[in-house]
Amino acid sequence: MAFANAQKISDQALSLASKSLELQILISINGVETYRDPGELPLTNISHVQAVLGADANIAKGFVSALEIRPDYLWILSANENLVEDVISNIDETINNNPDIDLFIANAAGRSRTLKIDNIFLDLPPHLALGLISGVVYKFESTSDSFPQATLFSWTGWGHLAVIQNFLSVNSDSRCYEVPDSLMYETPYTFSPDAVKGESEREIVKNLYGHSFFGLPVLAFCVWKNNPSALRRFQAEWLKSNWYKLSFFSRSATLGDELKLQRSGWIREINQQAFRTFMYLRIMYYLSSKVPTERFQSNGIATKLLGFYKRGL
């Protein structure tokens, strides 16, 4: 999929009437001994590391590569996105129409508008693709000072959010713009080449993203340790939305990078420590983690009750 996206991007870039757009595509591969030769890919360089670094290290590598190359704009793409046919012209037009914008952020609600946010954790508009790595385009000139945060917090699974949070926290006049995700990519989905036994998408998500499930509140604890009121509010909202997932995501990985990286367990332990800051949240976290909700996933009544609960959030 990465090769297919690179071909699609280069084909579009080379066919654009505007000659002012220069693209450089970097494909970073890790965790495989060999890969199929994609043939000639214009505008593309390939980096290959046989060792398992994980997707999060690859994302951090994208920010470091940008610091080396110093482009005008940076877009880090997941290999899991199917790009729309005219994505490059759409992004090019959006940037040209909004040259003062620092962050272009996709949304799944069809909105095109300027956006004012001061953090990545609270009071965000619905369906904002802030956490999706492919959902953000960075203006290098204004955001690059925050790129090293990706290397500091990649272990949480949210190095890119650490970049954005740092940028927002030190730039009160930050300028963001929402872009409909339909201009960039099709509906995202989860894929793993290790899912050879017919595992459901839910099971794949648990294996691939268990560390980031617990990593987001850990990131919030790290950056908001000196802002207890904001931290308490975030932890309460996160627990309200995720209490029934704690037991499920606490199960050991059975496929994917976590079999070698083995980080989900210790990130979960750090998260448990983070929730001990406030006594009532500590109690709620402990009780929720003991509820084996996954046992009821095939129960019709339980499923309906969960649906009612989610709609009330």
Stockholm file with secondary structure:
# STOCKHOLM 1.0

chainA/1-313         MAFANAQKISDQALSLASKSLELQILISINGVETYRDPGELPLTNISHVQAVLGADANIAKGFVSALEIRPDYLWILSANENLVEDVISNIDETINNNPDIDLFIANAAGRSRTLKIDNIFLDLPPHLALGLISGVVYKFESTSDSFPQATLFSWTGWGHLAVIQNFLSVNSDSRCYEVPDSLMYETPYTFSPDAVKGESEREIVKNLYGHSFFGLPVLAFCVWKNNPSALRRFQAEWLKSNWYKLSFFSRSATLGDELKLQRSGWIREINQQAFRTFMYLRIMYYLSSKVPTERFQSNGIATKLLGFYKRGL
#=GR chainA/1-313 SS CHHHHHHHHHHHHHHCSCSSCCCCEEEEEESCSCCCCCCCCTTEEEEEECSCCCHHHHHHHHHHHHHHHCCSEEECCCTTCCBCTTHHHHHHHHHHHCTTCSEEEEETTCCCEEECCSCSSSSCCTTBCSSSGGGEEEEHHHHGGGTTHHHHHGGGTCHHHHHHHHHHHHCTTCCEEEEEGGGTBSCCCCCCTTCCSCCCHHHHHHHHHHHHHHHHHHHHHHHSTTCHHHHHHHHHHHHHHHGGGHHHHTSCCCSSTHHHHCCHHHHHHHHHHHTTSSHHHHHHHHHHHTCCGGGGTTCHHHHHHHHHHHHTC
#=GC SS_cons         CHHHHHHHHHHHHHHCSCSSCCCCEEEEEESCSCCCCCCCCTTEEEEEECSCCCHHHHHHHHHHHHHHHCCSEEECCCTTCCBCTTHHHHHHHHHHHCTTCSEEEEETTCCCEEECCSCSSSSCCTTBCSSSGGGEEEEHHHHGGGTTHHHHHGGGTCHHHHHHHHHHHHCTTCCEEEEEGGGTBSCCCCCCTTCCSCCCHHHHHHHHHHHHHHHHHHHHHHHSTTCHHHHHHHHHHHHHHHGGGHHHHTSCCCSSTHHHHCCHHHHHHHHHHHTTSSHHHHHHHHHHHTCCGGGGTTCHHHHHHHHHHHHTC
//
